[in-house]
Amino acid sequence: MTDLRKLARGQPCQLRLPGICNHDNETTVLAHVKAGWCGSSKPPDICGIWMCSNCHDVFDGRRYSEYSRTELDAEALRALTQQLVWYVRHGVVRW
């Protein structure tokens, strides 16, 4: 199976928060979506989104923004859906 964390390196940010995103592919990592996930453990990598360092900091609450948690979660759902389609189209996962 493809290492999704390694695949994230150099990819474009999928969250792309207006006014936040730095559009720097060199800072992109696989950021895990923890909504509905209990405890300190991370969900599987398939539940991660490519995010630049700025978007990741806002999404994880390390950096303040005007975005509400509801708005961030809605954007994360959009981004995760687009990324899953990308995985299928590029043969990373089979549908």
C-alpha positions as CSV (number, residue, x, y, z in Angstrom):
1,M,0.0,0.0,0.0
2,T,1.1,3.5,-0.7
3,D,2.5,5.5,2.2
4,L,0.0,8.4,2.2
5,R,2.2,10.5,4.5
6,K,5.1,10.4,2.1
7,L,2.8,11.0,-0.9
8,A,1.7,14.3,0.8
9,R,5.1,15.8,0.4
10,G,5.2,18.3,-2.3
11,Q,1.5,18.1,-3.1
12,P,-0.7,21.2,-3.2
13,C,-2.8,22.1,-0.1
14,Q,-6.3,20.8,-0.4
15,L,-7.8,22.8,2.4
16,R,-6.9,26.2,0.7
17,L,-8.4,28.5,3.3
18,P,-8.7,32.0,1.8
19,G,-6.5,34.4,3.6
20,I,-4.6,31.6,5.4
21,C,-3.2,29.2,2.8
22,N,0.4,29.9,1.9
23,H,0.2,27.7,-1.3
24,D,3.7,26.4,-0.6
25,N,3.8,22.8,-1.6
26,E,7.1,22.4,0.3
27,T,5.2,22.8,3.6
28,T,2.4,20.3,2.8
29,V,1.8,17.4,5.2
30,L,-0.9,14.8,5.7
31,A,-3.1,16.4,8.4
32,H,-5.5,13.9,10.1
33,V,-9.2,14.8,10.4
34,K,-10.1,13.8,14.0
35,A,-13.8,14.6,13.9
36,G,-15.6,11.7,15.6
37,W,-12.3,10.2,16.7
38,C,-11.8,9.6,20.4
39,G,-8.7,9.9,22.4
40,S,-5.2,11.0,21.5
41,S,-4.7,8.4,18.8
42,K,-4.8,9.4,15.2
43,P,-7.3,8.0,12.7
44,P,-6.0,6.0,9.7
45,D,-4.0,7.9,7.1
46,I,-6.9,7.7,4.6
47,C,-8.7,10.2,6.9
48,G,-6.0,12.8,6.3
49,I,-5.9,15.8,4.1
50,W,-2.9,17.5,2.4
51,M,-2.5,20.8,4.1
52,C,0.1,23.5,4.0
53,S,1.6,24.5,7.3
54,N,-0.6,27.6,7.7
55,C,-3.9,25.7,7.0
56,H,-2.8,22.9,9.2
57,D,-2.0,25.3,12.1
58,V,-5.5,26.9,11.8
59,F,-7.2,23.5,11.4
60,D,-5.5,22.1,14.5
61,G,-6.1,25.2,16.6
62,R,-2.4,26.3,16.9
63,R,-3.1,29.5,15.1
64,Y,-6.1,31.9,15.5
65,S,-8.4,32.6,12.6
66,E,-11.9,34.0,12.0
67,Y,-13.1,30.6,10.8
68,S,-15.5,28.8,13.1
69,R,-15.0,25.1,13.8
70,T,-18.2,24.5,11.7
71,E,-16.6,26.3,8.8
72,L,-13.3,24.5,9.1
73,D,-15.1,21.1,9.3
74,A,-17.1,21.9,6.2
75,E,-14.0,22.9,4.3
76,A,-12.2,19.8,5.5
77,L,-15.1,17.6,4.2
78,R,-14.8,19.3,0.8
79,A,-11.0,18.8,0.8
80,L,-11.2,15.2,1.9
81,T,-13.8,14.3,-0.7
82,Q,-11.6,15.9,-3.5
83,Q,-8.6,14.2,-2.2
84,L,-10.3,10.8,-2.1
85,V,-11.4,11.3,-5.7
86,W,-7.7,12.1,-6.6
87,Y,-6.6,8.9,-4.9
88,V,-9.0,6.9,-7.0
89,R,-8.1,8.6,-10.3
90,H,-4.4,8.2,-9.7
91,G,-4.7,4.5,-8.6
92,V,-3.6,5.1,-5.0
93,V,-6.8,3.4,-3.8
94,R,-9.3,1.3,-5.7
95,W,-13.0,2.0,-5.7
